[in-house]
Structure formats: structure tokens, C-alpha cells
Amino acid sequence: MVARLVIAAPSSGAGKTTVATGLMAAFAGRGLAVSPHKVGPDYIDPGYHALATGRPGRNLDAYMCGTGLIAPLFLHGARGCDLAVVEGVMGLYDGAADQGELASTAQVAKLLKAPVVLVVDASSQSRSVAALVHGFASWDPEVRIGGVILNKVATDRHEHLLREALGGSGVPVLGVLRRAPAVATPSRHLGLVPVAERQAAAVEAVAAQAEQVLAGCDMEALLALARSAPSLDAEPWVAEVGERLHAGGPVVPTRPALRDDGPPRRVAVAGGAAFTFSYAEHAELLTAAGAEVVTFDPLRDESLPEGTSGLVIGGGFPEMYGAELSANEPLRKAVAELAAAGAPIAAECAGLLYLARSLDGRPMCGVLEADARMSERLTLGYRDAVAVSDSVLAPAGARMRGHEFHRTVIEPGAGALAAWGLRQPERRVEGFVQGGVHASYVHTHWAGSPEAAARFVEHCA
């Protein structure tokens, strides 16, 4: 049994990340092994969670991975831990558009049988807080709201009014946090600035969040609530690869046989400040498929790791580092040569921009005959994708679920062989399949499609 809490809120901006990260750091500081999790496709918050706990931040996405994998993925990440803290996404009951409760924090809390702590921004209310909390607590009887943390409370008098209002609600107040500029984390066009870009400042912010939580929250009551969660009837997820039936049937997991044809196939994975978006399970699946995973930094390294036979370039903020990426001409040339040799390259979002001919007018790798630039328009949402062309990730006709999140455009939006056909919110094709290259704006979670990792490693031969 893993003690666990889900940290949720009525809406975005209430302070979920501050409270969740502060709780993680505070409990870790007391000597507990804390497992950090994030509902949904967010890549940035898990970086702060990892900083707070010393463990990989892991995502729980019921849309991309399926509801049946939520508990197994949770147990995989929480193996050997004393406590798990799960940060929610958006408002408690907000999920995938037009999909009911799918991928909402409420759904994940129910799948994990976890008590919910509701973080309420109390800055502009007093007695009305009771009606708000009552509504959220009674909306879905299967969601157990075990307590509330009041955030952005102005004064002692304000706190008194809030506590008095909630006195008869049946939902205990487990914490009261004052407004504190020191815990703030800067944001820009896609959310918080990642840890990798502000390491020292991020350490200070997480420490301040822990201090604020320790000063304002009933840590013993929160721990007791977490320990009240029942056991889960599930087995931990294991990084196994297999084949999915073409018609969309279940995954048949298989452990790869030990290879006797030489050293493992080396897969280089882009990292560093420009490419911070990744799921921990991707590297685990690549390893399970027989690959040796090696990380490199396109901002610093002038060559790919020796013996690279495949390349994964995930998401991030190349637009913030366009000059530096462009100036690293030796690495751009090495990537282009690897692509020309037919090696498998999987590029998502930031990776797509890096493979383009140019980004905001600066030369990039030139693998794709396309040019990218920043845009005022935000593209955001889940995607139901069908592979248009055979590629190193999927055969034509295979279905995968993903997520788009960017403020850039690339022209053209698709190559002669497109990567995906998207069915919502509008029908279109996008991305590029070119030799061994699969490049797209769509982020995918391979735990939901483990055959992608196996197929990619097979193409590394």
C-alpha cells in the first residue's frame, strides 16, 4: 500500500504547483521517500517535483495511456516510497475536451482511490469559500475530498473568516498559506520556466515552498490522510515491449531476448536546457527493447555520442536558444549526416523545429525542407492520431494518442509523406516521414504504445 494524496484546485492558477511541490520537498526533508506525479501531459512541473524529491517526476495521463495504466504506472513510480504526491491538472473536474471526465484530476483520483486535497485561492473571498468547497466536495460522490488548503490568505482576520465559514462544511482546513513572493516561479509563453534553465533559482524557490508549507500546513494530518488510502488492486507497470494488434487490440507484452549480435544499439536522446520535455518511461522502454540510452546536450556537445545508431529529440524550447543551436554547426551537420544515412530519428515538437531548415530565420539542421517561426497563436490539446505513412515508430494505419502544445508554426505543415492524420479538433495531416525520420508536433507517451519503442530500436540495426 502506498500512502498518497492528490493535490487539486477549482481552477488553474490557484497554487497547485506551489503546494504540491512544497509538500513533496517538506515531506522529503523529513526523511520520507516521496514519489512525485503529475496528472496530464505537463512536462515542466515534473522537473520541479524531481528537484523537490530527488526522484523522476512522472505523468499520469489517462487519455494518452488509457485508464487501465494509471494505477500500474503510479505503482511503478512509487515503488519503494513512503508517500506519493500527485499534482492535478487545471480544475479538479476538467479533462479532455468533449470527453466527459476523461483525463481529469477527478478521474485519476478515483482510479488511484486517493484522497484529494483542494487548494483554494482565497484572495478575493471569505464566506463564499464554504459554498465553493461544498460544491466541489458534493459534485461527484466517488471523489473523496479529504481537506482544503487555503492559499493567498491576506491577514489573520481573513483567515478567521475563512475558517469560520468552513467550520460546518465537513471538510477540514489542513493548511493556510499567506501570499509569499519568494515561492513564485516565473512563466512565459508555454507555462513555467523549466528547472534546467534556472537551476539555482529553482532550488531556492522549492526550498521557499517547503518552508511555506511547513509553516502553514498540518503535516501530521496530511500524512494521516495520505495513509488512509486503501490498497490498489493492480500490479506495477513494467517496461516491456510487444506488438499491438493492428485493429487496436490489447498490447501483448514480451521481454526482449538478450542480443548476441554485438553491443546494444545506442540511442542518443537530446537533453539540456533546450530539450527538457521527456517522459521517464521512454528511456525505460528503449532500454527494455535492447537499446543503450545516452543523453547529449545540443547546446554544448559538438558531436553525437560515439556509436549513435538512433536519435530521439523530444520537446522543449529551441526558440529560446535559437542562436546557440544555430551556432553549433558541427552538431547540426552530424544530425543531418545521421538522417542522410537512414538512421531512425524520432522528433517531437522542439525536435521537429531543430530538424527544420530554419527557425526564426536561423539555420537549423536542414533535414527537412521546411521553415519554422514563432507565432502568436497557441496550439493546445489532445490529439487522436492515425499514422499516414510507414515509419520508424508505427506502420501506416496504426493509431496513437498524443498532445500538441506550441506557439510556433512550420511551413509546410506536412511533408510529401505525412506523419499523422489528426481527427480532432479538425481533420488534417501533419508532420514528416522521410527515410528514417519521423518528425511531428504531436507528443506521444510510449507507455500507451510500447510497440513504438520496439519498432524504433529494431530500425537501429
matplotlib code that plots the C-alpha trace (Angstrom):
import matplotlib.pyplot as plt

x = [0.0, 1.3, 0.2, -0.9, -2.6, -3.9, -3.5, -6.3, -7.9, -11.2, -9.2, -5.8, -3.8, -4.9, -1.5, -1.5, 2.2, 3.4, 1.5, 2.3, 6.0, 6.2, 4.6, 6.9, 10.0, 8.7, 8.0, 11.3, 13.0, 11.5, 13.3, 10.4, 10.9, 8.4, 7.2, 6.2, 3.4, 1.6, -1.8, -1.9, 0.8, 2.7, 6.5, 7.6, 6.0, 7.6, 11.0, 10.3, 8.9, 12.1, 14.1, 11.9, 12.1, 15.3, 13.2, 11.9, 8.7, 6.2, 3.0, -0.4, -2.3, -5.5, -6.0, -2.6, -2.0, -5.5, -7.4, -6.1, -2.5, -3.0, -2.7, 0.2, 2.2, 1.6, 2.8, 5.8, 6.9, 6.0, 7.8, 9.7, 8.4, 6.7, 4.4, 3.2, 2.0, 0.0, -0.4, -3.6, -4.2, -6.5, -9.6, -10.5, -13.2, -11.6, -10.4, -10.1, -12.4, -15.8, -14.7, -16.5, -14.3, -11.5, -8.0, -9.3, -7.8, -11.0, -10.8, -7.2, -8.0, -10.8, -8.6, -6.0, -8.5, -6.7, -8.0, -8.0, -6.7, -8.4, -6.2, -8.4, -7.3, -8.9, -7.6, -11.0, -13.5, -14.4, -17.8, -18.3, -15.4, -17.8, -20.2, -17.3, -15.8, -19.2, -20.0, -16.7, -17.0, -20.5, -20.3, -19.1, -19.6, -16.8, -14.3, -13.2, -12.1, -10.3, -9.3, -8.7, -5.6, -6.4, -3.9, -3.1, -4.7, -4.1, -4.3, -5.2, -8.7, -9.1, -8.0, -10.5, -13.4, -12.4, -12.1, -15.4, -17.2, -15.7, -16.4, -19.7, -18.7, -17.4, -14.2, -11.3, -8.8, -5.4, -3.4, -3.4, -0.8, -0.1, 0.9, 4.7, 6.6, 9.6, 7.7, 6.7, 8.1, 8.4, 6.3, 6.4, 4.6, 4.1, 3.9, 6.6, 10.3, 11.8, 14.2, 17.1, 17.0, 17.1, 18.7, 20.0, 16.8, 14.6, 16.4, 15.8, 12.1, 11.5, 13.1, 10.9, 7.8, 8.8, 9.2, 5.9, 4.1, 5.8, 4.8, 1.2, 0.1, -0.8, 1.8, 0.6, -3.0, -1.9, 0.2, -2.6, -5.0, -2.5, -2.2, -5.9, -5.9, -6.8, -4.6, -4.8, -5.8, -3.1, 0.4, 3.2, 3.9, 7.0, 8.9, 8.1, 7.7, 5.5, 3.1, -0.3, -3.0, -3.5, -7.2, -6.4, -6.5, -4.6, -0.8, 0.9, 4.0, 7.2, 10.6, 13.2, 15.7, 19.3, 21.0, 24.0, 24.8, 27.2, 26.8, 23.4, 22.0, 22.9, 20.1, 21.1, 18.5, 18.6, 18.6, 19.9, 18.1, 16.7, 15.1, 13.6, 10.4, 10.5, 8.8, 10.9, 9.1, 10.5, 14.1, 12.9, 11.1, 14.1, 16.3, 13.8, 13.8, 17.6, 19.0, 21.7, 20.3, 22.8, 21.9, 23.6, 23.1, 22.7, 23.7, 27.1, 28.1, 29.6, 29.1, 26.6, 27.6, 30.0, 28.3, 24.9, 22.5, 19.3, 18.3, 15.4, 14.8, 11.8, 10.1, 11.4, 12.2, 14.5, 13.0, 14.6, 18.0, 17.9, 21.2, 23.1, 21.6, 22.4, 25.9, 26.6, 27.3, 29.3, 26.4, 23.8, 26.0, 26.3, 22.5, 22.0, 24.5, 22.8, 19.5, 21.0, 22.4, 18.8, 19.2, 15.9, 15.2, 12.1, 11.5, 8.6, 7.7, 11.0, 12.8, 10.7, 11.9, 15.5, 15.4, 13.9, 15.8, 15.5, 13.9, 13.1, 15.5, 18.4, 19.8, 19.0, 19.8, 18.2, 17.0, 13.5, 12.7, 10.6, 11.0, 9.7, 8.9, 7.3, 3.6, 1.1, -1.4, -1.3, -2.0, -3.1, -5.0, -5.1, -4.9, -6.3, -3.7, -3.5, -0.2, -0.4, 2.9, 5.0, 7.7, 10.2, 7.5, 4.4, 3.0, 0.6, -2.9, -1.7, -3.5, -1.8, -3.0, -0.9, -0.9, 0.0, 1.3, 3.3, 3.4, 5.3, 4.3, 6.2, 5.8, 4.8, 3.0, 3.4, 5.9, 5.2, 4.8, 3.0, 3.4, -0.1, -3.7, -5.5, -9.2, -9.8, -10.4, -10.2, -9.2, -5.7, -2.4, 0.8, 4.4, 7.1, 8.2, 11.4, 13.7, 14.3, 13.0, 9.6, 9.1, 5.9, 4.4, 2.5, 3.9, 3.2, 3.5, 5.1, 3.8, 0.4, 2.0, 5.1, 5.4, 6.7, 9.9, 10.4, 9.9, 12.3, 15.1, 14.6, 15.3, 18.5, 20.1]
y = [0.0, 3.4, 6.4, 9.1, 12.4, 14.2, 18.0, 19.6, 23.0, 24.6, 26.1, 26.8, 29.4, 28.6, 27.4, 23.6, 23.5, 25.6, 23.5, 20.1, 20.9, 22.4, 19.3, 17.0, 18.9, 19.2, 15.5, 14.6, 16.9, 14.9, 11.8, 10.2, 8.7, 10.8, 9.7, 12.7, 12.5, 14.9, 14.4, 15.1, 15.8, 18.6, 18.3, 21.3, 20.7, 17.3, 19.0, 20.9, 17.7, 15.9, 18.7, 18.5, 14.8, 13.5, 11.1, 11.3, 13.3, 11.0, 11.8, 10.0, 10.7, 8.7, 10.0, 9.0, 5.9, 4.7, 4.4, 0.9, 2.0, 4.8, 2.6, 0.4, 3.5, 5.1, 1.9, 1.7, 5.3, 4.9, 1.6, 1.6, 5.0, 6.0, 8.6, 9.7, 13.2, 13.7, 17.2, 17.6, 19.5, 22.5, 22.4, 19.2, 18.1, 19.5, 16.9, 16.2, 18.4, 16.8, 13.6, 13.9, 13.2, 11.5, 12.6, 14.9, 15.0, 13.7, 10.6, 9.9, 10.3, 7.8, 5.4, 5.7, 5.6, 8.6, 11.3, 14.8, 18.0, 21.0, 24.1, 27.2, 30.7, 32.6, 36.0, 37.5, 35.7, 35.0, 33.2, 32.2, 29.7, 27.4, 27.2, 26.6, 23.8, 22.3, 22.2, 20.6, 18.0, 17.0, 17.1, 13.5, 11.3, 8.9, 11.8, 12.0, 15.5, 14.9, 18.5, 22.0, 24.2, 27.9, 29.8, 33.5, 34.4, 38.1, 38.6, 36.8, 38.4, 37.0, 33.5, 33.7, 34.5, 31.6, 29.1, 30.2, 29.8, 26.3, 25.2, 23.4, 22.2, 18.8, 19.4, 20.2, 23.0, 21.3, 24.4, 28.2, 29.9, 33.6, 35.4, 34.9, 36.3, 34.1, 31.0, 32.3, 30.7, 32.8, 31.9, 32.6, 31.5, 27.8, 28.0, 27.9, 28.3, 24.8, 23.9, 23.3, 26.9, 28.4, 25.7, 27.8, 30.0, 26.9, 25.3, 28.5, 28.6, 24.9, 25.5, 28.5, 26.5, 23.8, 26.4, 27.9, 24.6, 23.6, 26.8, 26.8, 23.2, 20.5, 18.0, 15.2, 15.5, 15.4, 12.4, 10.6, 11.4, 10.0, 6.8, 6.4, 5.5, 1.8, -0.6, -0.8, -3.9, -3.5, -4.6, -2.1, -1.3, -2.9, -1.5, -4.3, -4.1, -6.1, -5.9, -4.3, -5.9, -3.8, -3.4, -1.8, -4.8, -5.2, -5.0, -8.3, -7.6, -9.5, -9.2, -8.9, -11.7, -10.8, -9.9, -11.9, -9.7, -7.3, -4.3, -2.7, -0.3, 3.1, 5.7, 9.3, 11.4, 15.2, 16.9, 20.1, 23.4, 23.5, 20.0, 19.4, 17.7, 13.9, 11.1, 8.8, 5.8, 6.4, 5.7, 2.7, 1.3, 1.9, 0.1, -2.8, -3.1, -3.6, -0.1, 1.7, 5.2, 8.1, 11.7, 14.6, 18.4, 20.1, 23.4, 22.1, 19.0, 19.4, 15.7, 12.9, 10.2, 7.8, 4.8, 6.5, 4.4, 6.2, 9.6, 10.9, 14.7, 15.5, 18.7, 21.9, 25.5, 25.7, 29.0, 30.4, 29.1, 29.5, 31.5, 28.9, 25.9, 27.5, 28.4, 24.7, 23.9, 20.7, 19.1, 20.3, 18.7, 15.5, 15.2, 15.9, 13.2, 10.7, 11.4, 11.1, 7.7, 6.5, 6.1, 6.3, 9.7, 10.4, 14.2, 15.7, 19.4, 21.0, 18.2, 19.0, 22.6, 21.6, 19.3, 22.1, 24.2, 27.3, 28.6, 32.3, 32.8, 31.0, 27.9, 24.6, 21.0, 21.2, 17.7, 18.8, 21.2, 23.4, 26.6, 27.3, 30.5, 31.8, 32.6, 34.5, 31.6, 28.8, 25.3, 23.2, 19.9, 16.2, 14.5, 11.2, 10.3, 7.8, 7.0, 8.1, 6.6, 3.6, 5.0, 4.0, 4.5, 3.0, 1.2, 3.1, 2.8, 2.4, 4.7, 6.6, 9.3, 12.4, 16.1, 19.3, 22.4, 25.1, 28.7, 28.0, 27.1, 25.2, 25.7, 23.4, 21.7, 18.3, 16.5, 14.5, 11.6, 13.0, 11.6, 11.7, 12.2, 14.0, 13.7, 16.5, 19.3, 19.5, 16.9, 17.5, 15.8, 17.0, 16.0, 14.4, 10.9, 11.0, 8.0, 7.0, 10.4, 10.7, 14.4, 15.9, 18.4, 15.7, 14.5, 10.8, 8.7, 5.4, 3.6, 3.7, 2.3, 0.3, -1.2, 2.2, 1.8, -1.7, -0.7, 2.2, 0.1, -2.6, 0.1, 1.0, -2.3]
z = [0.0, -1.0, 1.1, -1.4, -1.9, -4.9, -4.9, -6.9, -7.2, -8.5, -11.5, -12.8, -11.1, -7.5, -6.5, -7.1, -8.2, -5.3, -2.7, -4.3, -4.8, -1.3, 0.2, -1.7, -0.5, 3.0, 3.4, 1.7, 4.1, 7.0, 5.7, 3.7, 0.3, -1.8, -5.2, -7.4, -10.1, -12.3, -14.0, -17.7, -20.3, -18.5, -18.8, -16.8, -13.4, -13.0, -13.3, -10.1, -8.5, -9.3, -7.7, -4.6, -4.1, -5.9, -7.9, -11.5, -11.9, -13.7, -15.6, -15.2, -18.4, -18.9, -22.4, -23.9, -21.8, -21.1, -17.8, -17.3, -17.0, -14.4, -11.3, -12.8, -13.8, -10.4, -8.6, -10.9, -10.0, -6.3, -5.8, -2.5, -1.5, 1.8, 0.2, -3.2, -4.0, -7.2, -8.6, -10.6, -13.8, -14.5, -12.3, -10.5, -12.9, -16.1, -18.6, -22.3, -24.3, -25.1, -23.4, -20.0, -17.1, -19.2, -18.2, -15.4, -12.0, -10.6, -12.8, -11.8, -8.1, -8.5, -10.4, -7.6, -4.8, -3.4, -1.1, -2.7, -1.0, -2.6, -2.9, -2.9, -3.9, -1.1, -2.1, -3.1, -0.9, 2.6, 3.5, -0.2, 0.2, 2.0, -0.9, -3.3, -1.3, -0.6, -4.4, -5.3, -2.5, -3.4, -7.2, -7.5, -4.5, -5.8, -5.3, -1.7, -0.8, 2.5, 3.2, 1.9, 1.9, 1.7, -0.4, -0.8, 2.6, 3.4, 7.2, 10.4, 10.2, 6.7, 7.9, 10.8, 8.4, 6.1, 8.9, 10.4, 7.1, 6.6, 10.1, 9.2, 5.8, 6.9, 5.0, 7.4, 6.8, 6.5, 5.8, 5.4, 3.3, 3.1, 0.0, -0.5, -3.5, -2.7, -3.8, -7.2, -10.3, -13.5, -16.5, -20.2, -23.4, -22.5, -18.7, -16.0, -16.9, -16.7, -13.9, -16.3, -17.3, -13.8, -11.6, -8.7, -8.6, -8.9, -5.9, -3.8, -4.9, -4.0, -0.6, 0.0, -1.0, 1.5, 4.3, 3.5, 3.6, 6.8, 8.4, 7.2, 6.9, 9.4, 8.2, 10.5, 9.4, 5.7, 6.3, 8.1, 5.3, 2.8, 4.8, 4.9, 1.1, 0.6, -1.3, -5.1, -7.0, -9.6, -10.4, -11.1, -14.7, -16.2, -19.2, -21.6, -25.4, -27.6, -30.5, -30.7, -32.8, -35.9, -35.2, -31.9, -29.6, -26.4, -26.1, -25.8, -23.7, -24.3, -22.7, -25.4, -25.6, -24.8, -28.1, -29.2, -32.3, -30.6, -28.2, -27.5, -30.1, -28.9, -28.9, -28.3, -26.5, -26.7, -23.3, -21.8, -21.4, -24.9, -24.8, -21.4, -22.4, -22.0, -20.2, -18.0, -19.4, -22.9, -21.9, -19.9, -22.9, -25.2, -22.7, -22.5, -26.3, -26.2, -26.6, -24.7, -24.0, -23.9, -23.3, -25.0, -25.0, -28.4, -26.7, -25.6, -27.5, -30.9, -31.9, -31.3, -28.8, -30.4, -32.0, -32.2, -34.3, -33.4, -32.3, -30.1, -30.0, -27.7, -26.8, -25.2, -26.0, -29.0, -29.8, -26.7, -27.7, -31.5, -31.7, -29.7, -31.5, -34.9, -33.8, -33.0, -36.7, -36.1, -34.3, -36.9, -39.6, -37.6, -37.2, -40.9, -41.8, -39.5, -41.2, -44.6, -43.7, -43.0, -39.2, -37.2, -35.8, -33.7, -33.3, -31.4, -31.4, -30.4, -32.2, -35.4, -35.2, -34.8, -37.9, -40.0, -42.4, -40.2, -37.0, -36.9, -39.8, -38.2, -39.8, -38.1, -39.2, -42.6, -42.5, -43.5, -46.4, -44.0, -42.1, -38.6, -36.7, -33.5, -33.7, -31.6, -31.8, -29.1, -30.4, -27.5, -27.0, -27.1, -30.5, -31.8, -34.5, -37.3, -38.9, -42.5, -43.6, -42.5, -40.2, -37.6, -34.9, -36.4, -39.5, -41.7, -40.2, -36.6, -34.1, -31.2, -28.9, -28.3, -27.3, -29.0, -27.2, -29.0, -30.2, -33.4, -36.9, -39.6, -43.3, -44.9, -42.1, -43.6, -45.9, -49.1, -46.7, -43.6, -40.1, -38.7, -39.7, -36.9, -36.4, -33.9, -33.4, -37.2, -39.7, -41.1, -41.8, -40.2, -39.7, -41.9, -42.6, -44.6, -44.7, -41.1, -39.8, -38.0, -37.1, -35.8, -33.4, -31.6, -28.3, -27.6, -24.4, -25.3, -22.2, -24.0, -27.2, -26.2, -29.7, -30.8, -28.8, -30.0, -33.6, -33.2, -31.7, -34.4, -37.0, -35.3, -36.6]

ax = plt.figure().add_subplot(projection="3d")
ax.plot(x, y, z, "-o")
ax.set_aspect("equal")
plt.show()
